[in-house]
Amino acid sequence: MPMEMQTYRDGHKVAAEATESIRGVMAGLGLPEGVVLRLTPIPTSNASIRGDG
C-alpha cells in the first residue's frame, strides 16, 4: 500500500531530525567525520515503530 505524500513528508522530517541528533552525539564522541556523515534519514511506513499502531 503506497504511503500518502504528507505521511511521507512527516516521516522524513522526523527521521531527519533524529539523524541530526545522532550525528551530533557521534561527533561529540569524537567519531571520524566520514562515519558521522554516512548516516542518512530513512522514513518508515511502520506505524508501530512511531507508537501509532
C-alpha positions in Angstrom: 0.0 0.0 0.0 1.6 3.3 -1.0 2.1 6.0 1.6 0.3 9.3 1.3 2.7 12.2 0.4 2.0 14.1 3.6 2.7 11.0 5.7 6.0 10.5 3.8 7.0 14.2 4.4 6.1 14.0 8.1 8.1 10.7 8.4 11.1 12.2 6.6 11.1 15.3 8.8 11.1 13.1 12.0 13.8 10.9 10.5 16.0 13.9 9.5 15.7 15.4 13.0 16.6 12.1 14.6 19.6 11.7 12.2 20.9 15.2 13.1 20.7 14.4 16.8 22.5 11.1 16.4 25.2 12.9 14.2 25.7 15.4 17.0 26.2 12.7 19.6 28.6 10.8 17.3 30.6 13.9 16.6 30.7 14.7 20.3 32.2 11.3 20.9 34.9 12.1 18.5 34.0 9.7 15.7 35.5 10.4 12.4 33.5 12.8 10.2 33.2 10.2 7.4 31.4 7.9 9.8 29.1 10.6 11.1 28.1 11.8 7.6 27.2 8.3 6.4 24.0 8.4 8.5 21.0 9.2 6.3 17.4 9.7 7.3 15.1 6.9 6.3 11.4 7.3 6.9 9.3 4.3 7.7 5.8 3.4 7.0 5.5 1.1 10.0 3.2 2.9 12.5 4.2 0.6 15.3 7.7 2.0 15.3 6.3 5.5 15.8 3.9 4.2 18.5 0.8 5.0 16.4 -0.1 1.3 15.9 
